[in-house]
């Protein structure tokens, strides 16, 4: 799985839009990161369901998770990466007018 295709005239998601769901990490003062406990919980639940269905039925998604685990991430960290990937794909599929 590669990054979702972004239409040429489509704006990039801003940091604020990335943090609409709790799957995006936050930087803390100590230089590390923690999970965003805010955001839209219903959107997070929807992303989790999409990720679980894709992991069950879609081989490229399983390969993506295996690649993330081979990089040293835990399964839950890999799923978090998958949820962010799905969120970007959904954002890019929205009509430009809906983003204003």
Secondary structure, DSSP 4 states (H G I P E B T S, - for coil): -PPPPPPTTSPPPPHHHHTTSTTSEEE-TTS-EEE---S-HHHHHHHHHHHHHHHHH-HHHHHHHHHHHHTT--HHHHHHHHHHHHHHHHHHHS-GGGG-
